[in-house]
Amino acid sequence: MIPLLGLLPLVGNIANKIADHFLPPSMSEEEKKASELKLQGLLYEQMMGPMQAELNDLADARASERVALQNAGKLMNSLRASVTIVGGHGAQGVLLWNIVSPYFGYQRVAVSVEEFAILGGIIAFYYGKRLKEKLAGVSAAQ
């Protein structure tokens, strides 16, 4: 949402230019200002509509996950929680092994370019998701 908030001054400028172009010169400054504010609000709603729908979908998904986590047993919750941890650390292990192993006389794990990209994506997803949740003050446990 932060990048869209950075567009607010741009929306205001666009609304002001549209208002200057289309509003009659006989309008008072107060009426022009009211029209510009209304136009800014309409443009903002157009920009934020899709973003708000995405945020609502995300909130609904989190709510349904909370219900599923409450109804599942401890074993299922542990298995579900371990997937990203094991995958993230496993991908790190493969990449670290390929960096360190030649120095100790061991062979590297054969990783193609596509597999290397997948491992990098797993690591980026794992740490990016955690960072995003920490910065937002949201965690899966809440």
ChimeraX commands (.cxc) that place a marker at each C-alpha (Angstrom):
marker #1 position 0.00,0.00,0.00 radius 0.5
marker #1 position 2.94,2.33,0.53 radius 0.5
marker #1 position 3.72,2.70,-3.19 radius 0.5
marker #1 position 0.12,3.71,-3.87 radius 0.5
marker #1 position 0.22,6.26,-1.06 radius 0.5
marker #1 position 3.21,7.79,-2.81 radius 0.5
marker #1 position 0.95,8.41,-5.81 radius 0.5
marker #1 position -1.46,10.61,-3.85 radius 0.5
marker #1 position 0.28,13.89,-4.77 radius 0.5
marker #1 position 0.20,12.80,-8.40 radius 0.5
marker #1 position -3.54,12.10,-8.13 radius 0.5
marker #1 position -4.04,15.54,-6.62 radius 0.5
marker #1 position -2.10,17.19,-9.43 radius 0.5
marker #1 position -4.02,15.29,-12.10 radius 0.5
marker #1 position -7.33,16.19,-10.47 radius 0.5
marker #1 position -6.34,19.86,-10.28 radius 0.5
marker #1 position -5.33,19.95,-13.95 radius 0.5
marker #1 position -8.54,18.23,-15.02 radius 0.5
marker #1 position -10.57,20.63,-12.90 radius 0.5
marker #1 position -8.72,23.66,-14.29 radius 0.5
marker #1 position -9.39,22.46,-17.82 radius 0.5
marker #1 position -13.06,21.54,-17.51 radius 0.5
marker #1 position -14.52,23.80,-14.82 radius 0.5
marker #1 position -16.03,27.06,-16.04 radius 0.5
marker #1 position -14.03,30.19,-15.21 radius 0.5
marker #1 position -17.13,31.78,-13.67 radius 0.5
marker #1 position -16.99,29.38,-10.67 radius 0.5
marker #1 position -15.82,30.80,-7.37 radius 0.5
marker #1 position -12.56,29.57,-5.84 radius 0.5
marker #1 position -14.47,27.74,-3.09 radius 0.5
marker #1 position -16.59,25.86,-5.62 radius 0.5
marker #1 position -13.51,25.00,-7.67 radius 0.5
marker #1 position -11.71,23.73,-4.56 radius 0.5
marker #1 position -14.75,21.60,-3.61 radius 0.5
marker #1 position -14.91,20.16,-7.13 radius 0.5
marker #1 position -11.17,19.44,-7.14 radius 0.5
marker #1 position -11.44,17.63,-3.80 radius 0.5
marker #1 position -14.38,15.57,-5.07 radius 0.5
marker #1 position -12.43,14.68,-8.22 radius 0.5
marker #1 position -9.36,13.74,-6.16 radius 0.5
marker #1 position -11.57,11.46,-4.05 radius 0.5
marker #1 position -13.00,9.78,-7.14 radius 0.5
marker #1 position -9.55,9.22,-8.64 radius 0.5
marker #1 position -8.28,7.85,-5.33 radius 0.5
marker #1 position -11.22,5.44,-5.12 radius 0.5
marker #1 position -10.47,4.24,-8.65 radius 0.5
marker #1 position -6.85,3.61,-7.71 radius 0.5
marker #1 position -7.51,1.99,-4.36 radius 0.5
marker #1 position -10.50,-0.14,-5.39 radius 0.5
marker #1 position -8.46,-3.07,-6.78 radius 0.5
marker #1 position -5.92,-2.78,-3.96 radius 0.5
marker #1 position -8.67,-2.84,-1.33 radius 0.5
marker #1 position -10.19,-5.93,-2.95 radius 0.5
marker #1 position -6.81,-7.68,-2.75 radius 0.5
marker #1 position -6.40,-6.69,0.90 radius 0.5
marker #1 position -9.90,-7.98,1.68 radius 0.5
marker #1 position -9.10,-11.28,-0.06 radius 0.5
marker #1 position -5.89,-11.58,1.95 radius 0.5
marker #1 position -7.76,-10.90,5.21 radius 0.5
marker #1 position -10.37,-13.54,4.29 radius 0.5
marker #1 position -7.64,-16.06,3.49 radius 0.5
marker #1 position -5.92,-15.39,6.83 radius 0.5
marker #1 position -9.23,-15.77,8.67 radius 0.5
marker #1 position -9.96,-19.12,7.00 radius 0.5
marker #1 position -6.40,-20.27,7.77 radius 0.5
marker #1 position -6.90,-19.40,11.44 radius 0.5
marker #1 position -10.06,-21.52,11.49 radius 0.5
marker #1 position -8.25,-24.39,9.76 radius 0.5
marker #1 position -5.34,-24.14,12.21 radius 0.5
marker #1 position -7.68,-24.23,15.19 radius 0.5
marker #1 position -9.49,-27.32,13.90 radius 0.5
marker #1 position -6.34,-29.24,12.96 radius 0.5
marker #1 position -4.38,-31.29,15.45 radius 0.5
marker #1 position -0.93,-30.50,16.80 radius 0.5
marker #1 position 0.77,-32.89,14.38 radius 0.5
marker #1 position -0.87,-31.30,11.34 radius 0.5
marker #1 position -0.05,-27.79,12.55 radius 0.5
marker #1 position 3.57,-28.80,13.10 radius 0.5
marker #1 position 3.82,-30.33,9.62 radius 0.5
marker #1 position 2.22,-27.29,7.99 radius 0.5
marker #1 position 4.55,-24.92,9.82 radius 0.5
marker #1 position 7.66,-26.92,8.99 radius 0.5
marker #1 position 7.27,-26.78,5.19 radius 0.5
marker #1 position 8.64,-23.27,4.67 radius 0.5
marker #1 position 11.29,-23.69,7.34 radius 0.5
marker #1 position 12.62,-26.96,5.97 radius 0.5
marker #1 position 12.36,-25.73,2.37 radius 0.5
marker #1 position 14.07,-22.42,3.13 radius 0.5
marker #1 position 16.90,-23.91,5.14 radius 0.5
marker #1 position 17.25,-26.83,2.71 radius 0.5
marker #1 position 17.68,-24.42,-0.21 radius 0.5
marker #1 position 20.22,-22.44,1.80 radius 0.5
marker #1 position 22.06,-25.64,2.63 radius 0.5
marker #1 position 22.37,-26.65,-1.03 radius 0.5
marker #1 position 23.67,-23.22,-2.05 radius 0.5
marker #1 position 26.06,-23.02,0.90 radius 0.5
marker #1 position 27.34,-26.55,0.19 radius 0.5
marker #1 position 28.09,-25.58,-3.41 radius 0.5
marker #1 position 30.09,-22.59,-2.20 radius 0.5
marker #1 position 32.04,-24.33,0.57 radius 0.5
marker #1 position 32.49,-27.92,-0.66 radius 0.5
marker #1 position 35.30,-27.30,-3.21 radius 0.5
marker #1 position 37.50,-25.85,-0.47 radius 0.5
marker #1 position 37.31,-29.14,1.45 radius 0.5
marker #1 position 37.72,-31.45,-1.54 radius 0.5
marker #1 position 34.08,-32.49,-1.88 radius 0.5
marker #1 position 31.98,-32.39,-5.02 radius 0.5
marker #1 position 29.32,-29.81,-5.58 radius 0.5
marker #1 position 25.66,-30.71,-5.95 radius 0.5
marker #1 position 24.81,-30.51,-9.64 radius 0.5
marker #1 position 22.35,-27.62,-9.96 radius 0.5
marker #1 position 21.09,-26.43,-13.33 radius 0.5
marker #1 position 20.33,-22.79,-14.02 radius 0.5
marker #1 position 16.61,-23.45,-13.62 radius 0.5
marker #1 position 17.11,-25.27,-10.32 radius 0.5
marker #1 position 19.38,-22.47,-9.10 radius 0.5
marker #1 position 16.63,-19.95,-9.88 radius 0.5
marker #1 position 14.10,-22.09,-8.01 radius 0.5
marker #1 position 16.38,-22.32,-4.97 radius 0.5
marker #1 position 16.89,-18.56,-5.05 radius 0.5
marker #1 position 13.13,-18.07,-5.30 radius 0.5
marker #1 position 12.53,-20.31,-2.29 radius 0.5
marker #1 position 15.04,-18.34,-0.23 radius 0.5
marker #1 position 13.63,-15.01,-1.38 radius 0.5
marker #1 position 10.09,-16.17,-0.60 radius 0.5
marker #1 position 11.05,-17.49,2.83 radius 0.5
marker #1 position 12.90,-14.41,4.02 radius 0.5
marker #1 position 10.77,-11.92,2.08 radius 0.5
marker #1 position 7.58,-13.26,3.62 radius 0.5
marker #1 position 9.03,-13.13,7.11 radius 0.5
marker #1 position 10.35,-9.60,6.63 radius 0.5
marker #1 position 7.06,-8.39,5.19 radius 0.5
marker #1 position 5.11,-9.83,8.10 radius 0.5
marker #1 position 7.53,-8.39,10.66 radius 0.5
marker #1 position 7.37,-4.94,9.10 radius 0.5
marker #1 position 3.58,-5.09,8.95 radius 0.5
marker #1 position 3.36,-6.38,12.51 radius 0.5
marker #1 position 1.44,-9.45,11.35 radius 0.5
marker #1 position 2.35,-13.06,11.81 radius 0.5
marker #1 position 0.64,-16.29,10.86 radius 0.5
marker #1 position 0.17,-17.11,14.55 radius 0.5
marker #1 position -1.99,-14.02,15.18 radius 0.5
marker link #1:1,2 radius 0.2
marker link #1:2,3 radius 0.2
marker link #1:3,4 radius 0.2
marker link #1:4,5 radius 0.2
marker link #1:5,6 radius 0.2
marker link #1:6,7 radius 0.2
marker link #1:7,8 radius 0.2
marker link #1:8,9 radius 0.2
marker link #1:9,10 radius 0.2
marker link #1:10,11 radius 0.2
marker link #1:11,12 radius 0.2
marker link #1:12,13 radius 0.2
marker link #1:13,14 radius 0.2
marker link #1:14,15 radius 0.2
marker link #1:15,16 radius 0.2
marker link #1:16,17 radius 0.2
marker link #1:17,18 radius 0.2
marker link #1:18,19 radius 0.2
marker link #1:19,20 radius 0.2
marker link #1:20,21 radius 0.2
marker link #1:21,22 radius 0.2
marker link #1:22,23 radius 0.2
marker link #1:23,24 radius 0.2
marker link #1:24,25 radius 0.2
marker link #1:25,26 radius 0.2
marker link #1:26,27 radius 0.2
marker link #1:27,28 radius 0.2
marker link #1:28,29 radius 0.2
marker link #1:29,30 radius 0.2
marker link #1:30,31 radius 0.2
marker link #1:31,32 radius 0.2
marker link #1:32,33 radius 0.2
marker link #1:33,34 radius 0.2
marker link #1:34,35 radius 0.2
marker link #1:35,36 radius 0.2
marker link #1:36,37 radius 0.2
marker link #1:37,38 radius 0.2
marker link #1:38,39 radius 0.2
marker link #1:39,40 radius 0.2
marker link #1:40,41 radius 0.2
marker link #1:41,42 radius 0.2
marker link #1:42,43 radius 0.2
marker link #1:43,44 radius 0.2
marker link #1:44,45 radius 0.2
marker link #1:45,46 radius 0.2
marker link #1:46,47 radius 0.2
marker link #1:47,48 radius 0.2
marker link #1:48,49 radius 0.2
marker link #1:49,50 radius 0.2
marker link #1:50,51 radius 0.2
marker link #1:51,52 radius 0.2
marker link #1:52,53 radius 0.2
marker link #1:53,54 radius 0.2
marker link #1:54,55 radius 0.2
marker link #1:55,56 radius 0.2
marker link #1:56,57 radius 0.2
marker link #1:57,58 radius 0.2
marker link #1:58,59 radius 0.2
marker link #1:59,60 radius 0.2
marker link #1:60,61 radius 0.2
marker link #1:61,62 radius 0.2
marker link #1:62,63 radius 0.2
marker link #1:63,64 radius 0.2
marker link #1:64,65 radius 0.2
marker link #1:65,66 radius 0.2
marker link #1:66,67 radius 0.2
marker link #1:67,68 radius 0.2
marker link #1:68,69 radius 0.2
marker link #1:69,70 radius 0.2
marker link #1:70,71 radius 0.2
marker link #1:71,72 radius 0.2
marker link #1:72,73 radius 0.2
marker link #1:73,74 radius 0.2
marker link #1:74,75 radius 0.2
marker link #1:75,76 radius 0.2
marker link #1:76,77 radius 0.2
marker link #1:77,78 radius 0.2
marker link #1:78,79 radius 0.2
marker link #1:79,80 radius 0.2
marker link #1:80,81 radius 0.2
marker link #1:81,82 radius 0.2
marker link #1:82,83 radius 0.2
marker link #1:83,84 radius 0.2
marker link #1:84,85 radius 0.2
marker link #1:85,86 radius 0.2
marker link #1:86,87 radius 0.2
marker link #1:87,88 radius 0.2
marker link #1:88,89 radius 0.2
marker link #1:89,90 radius 0.2
marker link #1:90,91 radius 0.2
marker link #1:91,92 radius 0.2
marker link #1:92,93 radius 0.2
marker link #1:93,94 radius 0.2
marker link #1:94,95 radius 0.2
marker link #1:95,96 radius 0.2
marker link #1:96,97 radius 0.2
marker link #1:97,98 radius 0.2
marker link #1:98,99 radius 0.2
marker link #1:99,100 radius 0.2
marker link #1:100,101 radius 0.2
marker link #1:101,102 radius 0.2
marker link #1:102,103 radius 0.2
marker link #1:103,104 radius 0.2
marker link #1:104,105 radius 0.2
marker link #1:105,106 radius 0.2
marker link #1:106,107 radius 0.2
marker link #1:107,108 radius 0.2
marker link #1:108,109 radius 0.2
marker link #1:109,110 radius 0.2
marker link #1:110,111 radius 0.2
marker link #1:111,112 radius 0.2
marker link #1:112,113 radius 0.2
marker link #1:113,114 radius 0.2
marker link #1:114,115 radius 0.2
marker link #1:115,116 radius 0.2
marker link #1:116,117 radius 0.2
marker link #1:117,118 radius 0.2
marker link #1:118,119 radius 0.2
marker link #1:119,120 radius 0.2
marker link #1:120,121 radius 0.2
marker link #1:121,122 radius 0.2
marker link #1:122,123 radius 0.2
marker link #1:123,124 radius 0.2
marker link #1:124,125 radius 0.2
marker link #1:125,126 radius 0.2
marker link #1:126,127 radius 0.2
marker link #1:127,128 radius 0.2
marker link #1:128,129 radius 0.2
marker link #1:129,130 radius 0.2
marker link #1:130,131 radius 0.2
marker link #1:131,132 radius 0.2
marker link #1:132,133 radius 0.2
marker link #1:133,134 radius 0.2
marker link #1:134,135 radius 0.2
marker link #1:135,136 radius 0.2
marker link #1:136,137 radius 0.2
marker link #1:137,138 radius 0.2
marker link #1:138,139 radius 0.2
marker link #1:139,140 radius 0.2
marker link #1:140,141 radius 0.2
marker link #1:141,142 radius 0.2
view
